[in-house]
Amino acid sequence: MTVLDMFSGGGWYAEVIAHVVGENGHVIAHSNEAYKSFVGDALAERFDGVRVPNVDILMAENNQLSLEENSLDAVMLAQSFHDLYHSEPEGGWELIDGPAFLAELKKGLKPGGIVAIIDHTAVEGAPPETGDSLHRIDPGLVIANMEAAGFVLEARSDILSNADDDLTQTVFAEGIRGKTSRFAMRFRNPR
């Protein structure tokens, strides 16, 4: 399998996926300058070509992602779907054209390919701007966006939920950072 770990950050999920797909599989760890300024050289150090040889780094700025058609078996968006609504131009984070971004993922996925999404839960009905202000997203908004882009929801799990998380607080709040309530979803590209 070839898997794209979109907005890979420090590459933790990319490394886990690399072991799952095995030596005959391939992982693409995506980053951009804004993420690089946040995690430094962690991605390059983790994937130096020696320790985890089946991972390549793809640098592409927001709204500049270009994927080869039908080249991916899966895409992982871990704690980053909310970033479709984040805007911080002074930090190099241009607001993402959500429909164009999802269309690019759909183009890159093979027919039957999957998109796995894990993200920080916002309260039901929270507006898209919550992705910017709290770094959370309403799971219903994710489903609506993915279905509008032509993906089909196949599975959903609340196994990562945390009843002690105040969903109205930023994910960086003291006491909850790293322990937020999260949801997991699997979508399929039906084409």
Protein Blocks (a to p, Z undefined) as FASTA:
>chain_A
ZZddehklnommmmmmmmmnommbccdddddfklmmmnommlmmmmnolmmmmbccdddd
ehiaccdehkbfbdcdehklmmmmgccfknopacddfklmmmmmmmmpcghiacdddddd
ddehiafklmmmnopacfklmmmmmmmnopacfbdcfklgcfkbcfkbcfkbghjgopac
cdddddddfZZ
